[in-house]
Amino acid sequence: MSQYKVVHCNINGKDVEKVVDVCASLTDMLRNEYHLTSVKKGCEVGECGACNVLIDGEAFNSCIYLAVWAEGKHILTLEGLAGPNGELSDIQQAFIDETAIQCGFCTPGFIMTAVEILNANTLYTDEELRKLLSGHLCRCTGYENILRAVKKTMYQRLGKPIDF
């Protein structure tokens, strides 16, 4: 049995094909083969959320997701959120506006989880948002500004007045 396999998938809207080691993580494929450095190598055991990406619209820790499992999947990383002229998405701008970024290491993973949350088009409570964001570790921000950024974007997308 070969230790390599061809993987066909869509990354940030582009169909790609790559030969990968069957033991390689999706993190390694995205960083090493496609130079998508927003996908951070943190704990490498699925605990910190720094490597979080969306796979077919669902947030996954890419460090514990094998690259070969990406066959036929649509993968979205932080780089894929940029507009056609490089403009930031609404959630990225909210992270800046709410100073939800300090060292920035955890930020891409948080934002990708926030994209999944926001795509649900649901008005979540603070408690629900905290639970939905709980798969991430941040040593700098204290989480409140991150919560505010997600909440602000959620309210704006749903056309609700911001109540904080």
Beta strands, then each sheet from edge to edge (+ up, - down):
strand 1: 4-11
strand 2: 14-21
strand 3: 52-55
strand 4: 58-61
strand 5: 74-76
sheet 1: 2+ 1- 5- 3+ 4-
end
